Amino acid sequence: MNVLLYRVGQPPALTPVTNDLSAFQALVGGLIQPVDLPNDYVLICNDEGLLLGLAPNVQVGGAVIAGNVFVVKIDPDDPDQWTGVTADDVPRIRPWIRRVSPAVALSPRD
């Protein structure tokens, strides 16, 4: 399946990935954390990105998320599963994710 991958400091790109936990963890560099976006999209990030000191990458709502992230879609046939995104999905995803400079200083919440 394809995901919309946001690597720190690089433009977002549709990227093929195997639909399994180990592949998802490899993309974000650790434990995954899903973040719901509108229209059945899901952003996947590193659950410990801030604690690990990963570089800031994107902002979703008011939250700055550190490290590489990617976007998948909820499978319409099985809402407990994720499926890939296509080029047609990209313009629907981009308004919900804002890039931030890797130079932004972050600290974990207390």
Summary of the structure (lengths in Angstrom):
residues: 110
radius of gyration: 13.2
end to end distance: 36.9
largest distance: 41.1
contacts: 313
relative contact order: 0.25
helix: 14%
strand: 40%
